[in-house]
Structure formats: C-alpha cells, structure tokens
Amino acid sequence: MARVLVTSRLAVKSPDTTWRGLLEQAGHEVVVAQVPANQMYPTEEQLKDLLQGITATVASSESYTRAVFESAPELRVVSRVGVGYDAIDTAAAADHDVVAMIAAGSNDTTVAESAVAMILALARELYAYITNTAEGDWSRGLMNEIRDKTIGVVGLGRIGKSVVRRLAGFDPVLIAAEPYPDHDFVAQHGIELVEIDDLFRRSDYVTLHVNTTPDTVNLVNERRLGMMKPTAFLVNTARGGLVDEDALYAALTNGVIAGAALDVRAQEPPSDHRLAQLPNVIATPHVAGISTDCVVRMADMAAQNIVDVLQGSWRREMVVNGLYSD
C-alpha cells in the first residue's frame, strides 16, 4: 500500500469523490495536506515535510524543485490536477525517477469556452456596459462583431484546436502560429499558418495557447505589442509568464492596443493590481480552466495516473518528463 498526498484543494472540494475511490480501491492510503488557509500552496519547506513517507501526490501548483525531490526518496509520482506543469522541475523529477504527469485533455473544453467568452466580451464591450448599467448609465454605443475579423491563435495544441472548433460558427478569419501543425486539422478548418510576428500584425484578436518555456517567456513584449493594430485585443488564458506585464500596461494606457482579457498573471495572486484596474481590461483569477465538470475529470485523471504508475503501466500522453512504462 502506498501513501498518496493530496495537495489539490480542487480535488478535495470536488463534488464527486471518484478520485478518492480509485486510489483507495487500489489499496492506497489518501493523506490530505494540511496547509494554512491563507496560503494557496505549500511552501518548499512545508512540501518537504509533507512528502516524508509519501509515494505519490495528487498535486496542485506548488513548486516541485530539485531540493524537494532530493528530500523525498520514496516519491515516485507527481500527478497534477490540471495540465500545466511549469511548477515542476521536470529534469529533476526524471533524475530522481519520479514520473511527472498531467491530466491531459481534462480541461481543453473549459479553457476554450473561456477564451471564446473573453473574445466575445471584448468585442461587445461587456466589461464596460455591465459596470455602467449597474451605476444607472443607460447610454449605448456601437460595438463590434467577430464575424470576418481576424483571430490569431498562438498554439494549435489540444486547447488551441478546441478554440478553433468553437470559433468556427462565428465565421472569423482564422490564422495561427504553430511550429508543429496538424495539417489535416488546419486544412479542415481553413486556418492560415503564419509566422508569429505576422500574426500579431494582422490579428484583431490574439489568443494565447502555449506553455511557458525559455523560448516563450515574454512572448508578448513591447515589440510585438507595437506591431498590433490600435483596435486589437489580447486574450491570455494560458500562462502569465507569456506576457511582459509592464509592456502590456503601457500599451493599454497609451492606446497601442484596445484592450485585453487576462485570466493568468506572471505572479499569482498578483501583488500589482494595475492591469486589473484598467477600464479596458477583463481580469479573472485563473479560473478559465476550471469548472464543476472539469474538476471531476481532472481529479479522476490525476488519481488514475497514480494507480497506473504504481501498477507498472501508464499512458505516455500523460507524462511530461519522459519516464514511460515501455
């Protein structure tokens, strides 16, 4: 029997406890991490203590550093409730024979629906009209449609593809920057593949759907913001590190671009609230990828990943650090 630490509050709060049953039916003990209510995640030192005697974790976004792996000799699996893994030192995990996993495919629909909702909210200026109407201002102006507008999708992975599918009914012009495109999908949906700078120049809406890597940190910077149309909008439901926030603030306050929708920030929760306070920004607290439905899927997948690894065979597409069962 293995001891499985659960640090994900989403899993603990899930309305469905199938994930716990999966672990317990496989003979494993579930240990829920006790973390102060005013903390989002365990600190590195807290995590080191929590991992003593632990074989696997149903993980949130706490940082799994090399020091953490060195302190946890029994750890074999870190299984994220979600699809991001920038908080895991994947090389260190591999060096310590710890399988690092995500719940691949669990929230594609959720993020895609959120991204499209944000594009529509920006186009229809809902952020301003909701506020104005609540204050008794019934004045009306002309808003935008997304029909025939150019929407640039940065990244055509699972989520980027889901965004394209949901946008199709609105009849936009779709362009995308993707280094490893699925050419059948691109042809089926009439997407024009372009270089990323060209995407920023041409798009009326830019929506980001790539991971944070050394190559993508500050992908949206002063130079690329300066390429955008003054009527264009930026949507980020991916990772905050993709955007140079100082450059974005300057672009939004100086009329370089028209507005932005931001679900993620470089620091979470942010200590700098300037972006969220701008009248041309929709800001949400990293909720684009969670819903009642997808939390159940994510928690179940995270638990099943652990069961599979401890049984000796697991799905390659869930692994993010190259430790496969075959």
C-alpha positions as CSV (number, residue, x, y, z in Angstrom):
1,M,0.0,0.0,0.0
2,A,1.3,3.4,-0.9
3,R,0.6,6.7,0.9
4,V,-0.7,9.4,-1.5
5,L,-0.6,13.0,-0.6
6,V,-3.3,15.3,-1.9
7,T,-2.3,18.9,-2.1
8,S,-5.0,19.9,-4.6
9,R,-7.8,21.8,-2.9
10,L,-9.8,21.4,-6.2
11,A,-9.8,17.7,-5.7
12,V,-10.7,17.9,-2.1
13,K,-13.6,20.2,-2.8
14,S,-14.8,18.3,-5.9
15,P,-18.5,17.4,-5.8
16,D,-17.5,13.9,-6.9
17,T,-15.1,11.7,-4.9
18,T,-14.5,9.1,-7.5
19,W,-10.8,10.1,-7.5
20,R,-10.5,9.0,-3.8
21,G,-12.3,5.8,-4.5
22,L,-9.9,5.0,-7.4
23,L,-6.9,5.3,-5.0
24,E,-8.5,3.5,-2.1
25,Q,-9.8,0.6,-4.2
26,A,-6.2,0.1,-5.5
27,G,-5.1,-0.2,-1.8
28,H,-3.6,3.2,-1.3
29,E,-3.9,5.5,1.7
30,V,-5.1,9.0,1.0
31,V,-3.5,11.8,3.0
32,V,-4.9,15.3,2.6
33,A,-2.2,18.0,3.1
34,Q,-2.9,20.5,5.9
35,V,-1.9,23.9,4.7
36,P,-2.8,27.3,6.3
37,A,-6.0,28.7,4.8
38,N,-4.2,32.0,3.8
39,Q,-1.8,30.1,1.6
40,M,-2.7,28.9,-1.9
41,Y,0.0,26.2,-2.0
42,P,2.6,24.6,0.4
43,T,5.9,26.4,0.6
44,E,9.0,24.4,-0.4
45,E,9.8,23.7,3.2
46,Q,6.3,22.6,4.0
47,L,6.2,20.4,1.0
48,K,9.4,18.7,2.1
49,D,7.8,17.8,5.4
50,L,4.6,16.7,3.9
51,L,6.3,14.3,1.5
52,Q,8.0,12.2,4.1
53,G,6.8,8.7,3.7
54,I,4.8,9.7,0.6
55,T,4.9,7.7,-2.7
56,A,2.7,9.9,-4.9
57,T,1.0,13.2,-4.9
58,V,-2.3,14.4,-6.4
59,A,-0.7,17.8,-6.9
60,S,-1.8,21.4,-7.3
61,S,0.6,24.2,-8.4
62,E,3.1,24.0,-5.6
63,S,6.7,24.0,-6.7
64,Y,8.4,20.7,-7.0
65,T,12.1,21.8,-7.1
66,R,15.2,19.7,-7.2
67,A,15.6,20.3,-3.5
68,V,12.1,18.9,-2.9
69,F,12.8,15.7,-4.9
70,E,16.1,15.3,-3.1
71,S,14.2,15.4,0.2
72,A,11.6,12.8,-0.8
73,P,13.4,9.5,-1.5
74,E,10.1,7.5,-1.6
75,L,8.3,9.7,-4.1
76,R,7.6,8.0,-7.4
77,V,4.8,10.1,-9.0
78,V,3.7,13.7,-9.1
79,S,0.3,13.8,-10.8
80,R,-1.1,17.3,-11.5
81,V,-4.8,18.1,-11.2
82,G,-4.6,20.1,-14.4
83,V,-2.4,20.4,-17.5
84,G,0.2,23.0,-16.6
85,Y,3.5,21.7,-15.3
86,D,5.7,24.8,-15.1
87,A,5.9,24.4,-11.3
88,I,7.6,21.0,-11.7
89,D,11.3,20.8,-12.3
90,T,10.8,18.0,-14.9
91,A,14.5,17.3,-15.3
92,A,15.0,16.9,-11.6
93,A,12.0,14.7,-11.4
94,A,13.5,12.5,-14.1
95,D,16.8,12.4,-12.4
96,H,15.1,11.1,-9.3
97,D,13.0,8.6,-11.2
98,V,9.8,10.4,-10.4
99,V,7.1,10.3,-13.1
100,A,5.7,13.8,-13.6
101,M,2.2,13.6,-15.1
102,I,-0.7,15.9,-16.1
103,A,-4.4,15.3,-16.7
104,A,-4.1,15.7,-20.4
105,G,-7.3,16.5,-22.2
106,S,-9.3,17.1,-19.0
107,N,-10.0,20.9,-19.4
108,D,-9.5,21.6,-23.1
109,T,-13.2,22.4,-23.5
110,T,-13.2,24.5,-20.3
111,V,-10.3,26.8,-21.3
112,A,-11.6,27.0,-24.9
113,E,-15.0,28.1,-23.8
114,S,-13.5,30.7,-21.5
115,A,-11.2,32.1,-24.3
116,V,-14.1,32.4,-26.7
117,A,-16.2,34.1,-24.0
118,M,-13.5,36.6,-23.4
119,I,-13.2,37.4,-27.1
120,L,-16.9,37.9,-27.3
121,A,-16.9,40.1,-24.1
122,L,-14.2,42.3,-25.5
123,A,-15.9,42.6,-28.9
124,R,-19.2,43.5,-27.3
125,E,-17.6,45.7,-24.6
126,L,-19.5,43.8,-21.9
127,Y,-17.0,44.8,-19.2
128,A,-17.9,48.5,-19.6
129,Y,-21.7,48.0,-20.2
130,I,-22.1,45.8,-17.1
131,T,-20.4,48.4,-14.9
132,N,-22.2,51.3,-16.5
133,T,-25.6,49.7,-16.3
134,A,-25.1,48.9,-12.6
135,E,-24.4,52.6,-12.0
136,G,-27.6,53.7,-13.8
137,D,-25.9,54.7,-17.0
138,W,-28.2,53.5,-19.9
139,S,-26.2,55.1,-22.7
140,R,-25.4,52.9,-25.6
141,G,-22.7,52.9,-28.3
142,L,-21.6,50.8,-31.3
143,M,-19.9,47.5,-30.5
144,N,-18.0,45.0,-32.7
145,E,-18.8,41.7,-34.2
146,I,-16.2,38.9,-34.6
147,R,-17.6,37.8,-38.0
148,D,-15.0,38.4,-40.7
149,K,-12.5,39.6,-38.0
150,T,-9.0,38.1,-38.0
151,I,-8.4,35.9,-34.9
152,G,-4.8,34.8,-34.3
153,V,-4.4,31.6,-32.4
154,V,-0.9,31.2,-30.9
155,G,-0.5,27.5,-30.4
156,L,-2.7,24.7,-32.0
157,G,-2.4,22.1,-29.4
158,R,-5.4,20.5,-27.7
159,I,-6.7,23.8,-26.3
160,G,-5.9,25.8,-29.4
161,K,-7.8,23.3,-31.5
162,S,-10.7,23.4,-29.2
163,V,-10.8,27.2,-29.5
164,V,-10.8,26.9,-33.3
165,R,-13.7,24.5,-33.2
166,R,-15.8,26.8,-31.1
167,L,-15.0,29.9,-33.1
168,A,-15.9,28.3,-36.4
169,G,-19.6,29.1,-36.1
170,F,-18.8,32.8,-35.7
171,D,-17.2,33.0,-39.2
172,P,-14.0,34.8,-38.4
173,V,-10.8,34.7,-40.4
174,L,-8.5,32.2,-38.6
175,I,-4.7,32.4,-38.6
176,A,-2.4,30.6,-36.4
177,A,1.3,30.3,-35.4
178,E,2.2,26.7,-34.7
179,P,5.7,25.1,-35.2
180,Y,4.3,21.5,-35.4
181,P,0.9,21.8,-37.1
182,D,-1.7,19.1,-37.6
183,H,-2.0,19.8,-41.4
184,D,-5.3,17.9,-41.7
185,F,-6.9,19.9,-38.9
186,V,-5.5,23.2,-40.4
187,A,-7.0,22.3,-43.8
188,Q,-10.3,21.2,-42.4
189,H,-10.8,24.5,-40.6
190,G,-9.4,26.8,-43.2
191,I,-6.6,28.1,-41.0
192,E,-3.8,30.1,-42.5
193,L,-0.5,29.3,-40.8
194,V,1.7,32.4,-40.4
195,E,4.9,33.5,-38.6
196,I,4.2,34.8,-35.1
197,D,5.1,38.4,-35.9
198,D,2.8,38.4,-38.9
199,L,0.0,37.0,-36.6
200,F,0.5,40.0,-34.2
201,R,0.4,42.5,-37.1
202,R,-2.7,41.1,-38.8
203,S,-5.0,40.0,-35.9
204,D,-7.9,41.8,-34.5
205,Y,-7.8,39.4,-31.5
206,V,-4.8,37.4,-30.4
207,T,-5.4,34.4,-28.1
208,L,-2.5,32.6,-26.4
209,H,-2.4,28.8,-26.1
210,V,1.2,27.7,-25.5
211,N,3.2,26.6,-22.5
212,T,5.7,28.8,-20.7
213,T,9.2,27.7,-21.8
214,P,12.5,29.6,-22.1
215,D,11.5,30.4,-25.7
216,T,8.0,31.7,-24.8
217,V,8.7,33.8,-21.7
218,N,7.6,37.4,-22.5
219,L,6.4,36.2,-25.9
220,V,4.1,39.2,-25.8
221,N,6.6,42.0,-25.4
222,E,6.9,45.7,-26.2
223,R,8.0,45.0,-29.8
224,R,5.1,42.6,-30.6
225,L,2.5,44.8,-28.9
226,G,3.8,47.7,-31.0
227,M,3.0,45.6,-34.1
228,M,-0.6,45.2,-33.2
229,K,-3.5,47.3,-34.5
230,P,-4.7,50.0,-32.2
231,T,-8.1,48.4,-32.4
232,A,-6.8,44.9,-31.5
233,F,-7.2,42.9,-28.3
234,L,-5.1,40.3,-26.4
235,V,-6.5,37.3,-24.6
236,N,-4.4,35.2,-22.3
237,T,-5.9,32.1,-20.7
238,A,-2.6,30.2,-20.9
239,R,0.2,31.3,-18.6
240,G,1.1,34.7,-17.2
241,G,4.8,34.4,-18.0
242,L,4.0,34.7,-21.7
243,V,3.3,38.4,-21.3
244,D,5.6,41.3,-20.3
245,E,3.1,42.9,-18.0
246,D,4.9,46.3,-17.8
247,A,4.9,46.5,-21.6
248,L,1.2,45.5,-21.7
249,Y,0.2,48.1,-19.1
250,A,2.0,50.7,-21.2
251,A,0.3,49.5,-24.4
252,L,-3.1,49.6,-22.8
253,T,-2.8,53.0,-21.2
254,N,-1.2,54.6,-24.3
255,G,-3.7,53.3,-26.9
256,V,-1.2,51.0,-28.6
257,I,-3.9,48.3,-28.3
258,A,-7.6,48.5,-27.5
259,G,-7.9,46.1,-24.6
260,A,-7.1,42.7,-23.0
261,A,-8.6,39.8,-21.2
262,L,-6.3,38.2,-18.7
263,D,-7.1,35.1,-16.7
264,V,-3.4,34.5,-15.7
265,R,-0.7,36.6,-14.3
266,A,3.1,36.4,-14.0
267,Q,2.7,36.3,-10.2
268,E,-0.3,34.6,-8.7
269,P,-2.0,36.0,-6.9
270,P,-0.6,39.3,-8.2
271,S,0.7,42.0,-5.9
272,D,0.4,44.6,-8.7
273,H,-3.3,45.3,-9.5
274,R,-2.8,48.0,-12.1
275,L,-3.8,45.8,-15.1
276,A,-7.0,44.6,-13.4
277,Q,-8.0,48.2,-12.6
278,L,-7.8,49.4,-16.2
279,P,-11.2,50.1,-17.8
280,N,-10.2,48.2,-21.0
281,V,-9.2,45.0,-19.2
282,I,-11.2,41.9,-18.2
283,A,-9.3,40.2,-15.4
284,T,-10.2,36.9,-13.8
285,P,-8.3,34.9,-11.1
286,H,-7.0,31.9,-13.1
287,V,-10.4,30.3,-13.5
288,A,-10.5,29.8,-17.2
289,G,-9.5,26.1,-16.9
290,I,-11.8,25.1,-14.0
291,S,-15.5,24.2,-13.8
292,T,-17.6,21.8,-11.8
293,D,-17.4,19.3,-14.7
294,C,-13.7,19.5,-15.5
295,V,-12.6,19.4,-11.8
296,V,-14.1,16.0,-11.6
297,R,-12.3,14.9,-14.8
298,M,-9.0,16.4,-13.7
299,A,-9.1,14.8,-10.2
300,D,-10.1,11.4,-11.6
301,M,-7.3,11.5,-14.2
302,A,-4.8,12.6,-11.7
303,A,-5.7,9.7,-9.4
304,Q,-5.9,7.2,-12.2
305,N,-2.4,8.2,-13.3
306,I,-1.1,7.3,-9.9
307,V,-2.8,4.0,-9.9
308,D,-1.4,3.2,-13.3
309,V,2.2,4.1,-12.4
310,L,2.1,2.1,-9.2
311,Q,0.7,-0.9,-11.1
312,G,3.6,-0.6,-13.6
313,S,1.9,0.6,-16.8
314,W,0.8,4.1,-17.7
315,R,-0.3,6.3,-20.6
316,R,2.5,8.1,-22.4
317,E,0.4,11.2,-23.2
318,M,0.1,12.0,-19.5
319,V,3.9,12.1,-18.9
320,V,5.8,15.4,-19.2
321,N,9.3,14.3,-18.2
322,G,10.0,11.3,-20.5
323,L,9.6,8.5,-18.0
324,Y,7.5,6.0,-19.8
325,S,6.4,2.5,-18.9
326,D,7.6,1.0,-22.2
